[in-house]
């Protein structure tokens, strides 16, 4: 799961011409550490939903990588 | 109404206010309750076969705007200053046109459409209901300028086009699609799809979220209250239709 999410995040970062990450930490902020804006989050949501069948923003706001993992682990 | 020239053949309704230095040509119909600002020209001559300019009730046309003959506007048209609307434009109710925007004619526009300032709507464009087009956007129509070829743009209901975007000739933005600021878009964009840059698909509008406030698109979810209550049901139904387009177009 971690590798797949990392791959998704790096695909989005690549389209923004950002350097790929080598690992994910739970406390990474989607906005401040990954540099994601609303459009990036929309793409992230769609890609994660296509992969895992879960809308990570459906019930509540997700701010960090750790919170994504929690949603995917349910 | 200093120095305004109003044709005796024009039909002016009740409680209409006309500013100074205006010119109102023949075959202009201004319904009740309209406000016309200073230096406005209504019914400017055109090549349109239909010479009539119709302005629905309770409309406001602000200063230095020019509306050509041959056009029809339902109630509550509102313009900013220095707006140009060419002939054969047909618009539904409550159209709002920002300052310095121009509509190049032969354009059809639905209900409750919003053009912000400095927008260019190319000739022949077709705009649906509840569309938002922000400042400095351009809808083009000539695929190889200059030429006699016309490929107008189609913008369906509920579409949002953010600032400084260019919509290329023949583009078809399906209902609820979302164009991010500074984009250049061509071809068909499927319902609810978010596009950025040069046709880059970024996801679906139902997944667009402002992380600070938690508000989530489609905008009908949280912005319907900006419209009259009698339109809320219609707007919410459109929002639902856009949301449901997710599984078909992005799943």
Interface residues (C-beta under 8 A of the other chain):
Chain A: X15 X30 X31 X38 X39 X40 X41 X42 X43 X44 X45 X46 X47 X49 X50 X55 X57 X61 X63
Chain B: X180 X194 X196 X200 X202 X203 X204 X205 X207 X208 X209 X210 X211 X214 X216 X250 X251
